[in-house]
């Protein structure tokens, strides 16, 4: 097993220890980070890393979620994959970066809402 795979497996194990609301909250946080970095040209590599990590978080979070959340996570996973696939093209176009920032912000809010962490009953 190579070092990158071992790190990814360890990351997954840590991520899955948290209850689903916390996992979704972490995903929402990552999406908010994409929003904040997408319009800053000097943060292209950082944004790319957060997008890659978010792709994994989406995959890992879904298995314990209710069906409607799973459906939304599949949609989000497709979106994140498109961002990753077209990253070079997107990063070289300010308008496309702004669009990603808007999309990531909207997804962040939606996933945070789905997490239930904003409810006083979830601890």
C-alpha positions as CSV (number, residue, x, y, z in Angstrom):
1,X,0.0,0.0,0.0
2,X,1.5,3.3,-1.0
3,X,1.8,6.3,1.4
4,X,-1.0,8.4,-0.2
5,X,-3.4,5.5,0.0
6,X,-2.5,4.9,3.7
7,X,-3.1,8.6,4.4
8,X,-6.4,8.6,2.6
9,X,-7.5,5.4,4.5
10,X,-6.5,7.0,7.8
11,X,-8.4,10.2,6.9
12,X,-11.5,8.2,6.0
13,X,-11.4,6.2,9.3
14,X,-11.2,9.5,11.3
15,X,-14.0,11.1,9.2
16,X,-16.3,8.1,9.7
17,X,-15.8,8.1,13.5
18,X,-17.9,11.3,13.7
19,X,-21.7,11.1,13.6
20,X,-23.4,12.0,10.3
21,X,-24.4,15.5,11.4
22,X,-20.7,16.3,12.1
23,X,-19.6,14.7,8.8
24,X,-22.1,16.8,6.9
25,X,-20.9,19.9,8.9
26,X,-17.3,19.2,7.8
27,X,-18.4,18.9,4.2
28,X,-20.3,22.2,4.5
29,X,-17.2,23.8,6.0
30,X,-15.1,22.5,3.0
31,X,-17.6,23.9,0.6
32,X,-17.5,27.3,2.4
33,X,-13.7,27.2,2.1
34,X,-14.1,26.6,-1.7
35,X,-16.3,29.6,-1.8
36,X,-13.8,31.8,0.0
37,X,-10.8,30.7,-2.0
38,X,-12.3,30.4,-5.5
39,X,-12.1,34.1,-6.2
40,X,-8.5,34.6,-4.9
41,X,-6.1,33.8,-7.7
42,X,-3.2,33.0,-5.4
43,X,-5.1,30.3,-3.7
44,X,-5.7,28.0,-6.7
45,X,-3.8,25.1,-5.4
46,X,-5.4,25.3,-2.0
47,X,-8.9,25.4,-3.6
48,X,-7.9,22.4,-5.7
49,X,-6.9,20.4,-2.6
50,X,-10.2,21.3,-0.8
51,X,-12.2,20.3,-3.9
52,X,-10.4,16.9,-3.9
53,X,-11.0,16.4,-0.2
54,X,-14.6,17.4,-0.6
55,X,-15.1,14.7,-3.2
56,X,-14.1,12.1,-0.7
57,X,-16.2,13.7,2.1
58,X,-19.3,13.5,-0.1
59,X,-18.7,9.9,-0.9
60,X,-18.0,9.0,2.8
61,X,-20.9,11.0,4.2
62,X,-23.6,9.5,2.1
63,X,-23.8,5.9,3.3
64,X,-25.6,6.8,6.6
65,X,-27.8,9.6,5.3
66,X,-31.5,9.4,4.6
67,X,-32.5,8.9,1.0
68,X,-33.2,12.5,0.2
69,X,-29.8,13.6,1.5
70,X,-28.1,10.7,-0.4
71,X,-29.8,12.0,-3.6
72,X,-28.5,15.5,-2.9
73,X,-25.0,14.2,-2.2
74,X,-24.9,12.4,-5.5
75,X,-25.8,15.6,-7.2
76,X,-23.1,17.4,-5.2
77,X,-20.6,14.7,-6.0
78,X,-21.2,15.2,-9.7
79,X,-20.8,19.0,-9.3
80,X,-17.5,18.6,-7.4
81,X,-16.2,16.1,-10.0
82,X,-17.0,18.6,-12.8
83,X,-15.1,21.3,-10.9
84,X,-12.1,19.0,-10.5
85,X,-12.2,17.8,-14.1
86,X,-12.3,21.3,-15.5
87,X,-10.1,23.0,-12.9
88,X,-7.5,24.4,-15.2
89,X,-10.1,25.9,-17.5
90,X,-12.1,27.3,-14.5
91,X,-9.2,28.7,-12.7
92,X,-8.1,30.8,-15.7
93,X,-11.5,32.5,-15.9
94,X,-12.5,34.9,-13.2
95,X,-16.2,34.6,-14.1
96,X,-16.1,30.8,-13.8
97,X,-14.3,31.1,-10.5
98,X,-17.1,33.5,-9.3
99,X,-19.7,31.0,-10.4
100,X,-18.0,28.2,-8.5
101,X,-17.8,30.4,-5.4
102,X,-21.6,31.0,-5.7
103,X,-22.4,27.3,-6.2
104,X,-20.1,26.2,-3.4
105,X,-21.7,28.7,-1.1
106,X,-25.2,27.6,-1.9
107,X,-24.2,23.9,-1.4
108,X,-22.5,24.7,1.9
109,X,-25.7,26.3,3.2
110,X,-27.8,23.4,1.9
111,X,-25.6,20.7,3.4
112,X,-25.2,22.6,6.7
113,X,-29.0,22.8,6.9
114,X,-29.3,19.0,6.1
115,X,-26.8,18.3,8.9
116,X,-29.2,19.5,11.6
117,X,-26.2,21.1,13.4
118,X,-28.1,24.5,13.4
119,X,-30.9,22.9,15.5
120,X,-30.4,23.3,19.2
121,X,-31.4,19.6,19.6
122,X,-28.3,18.3,17.8
123,X,-25.2,18.3,19.9
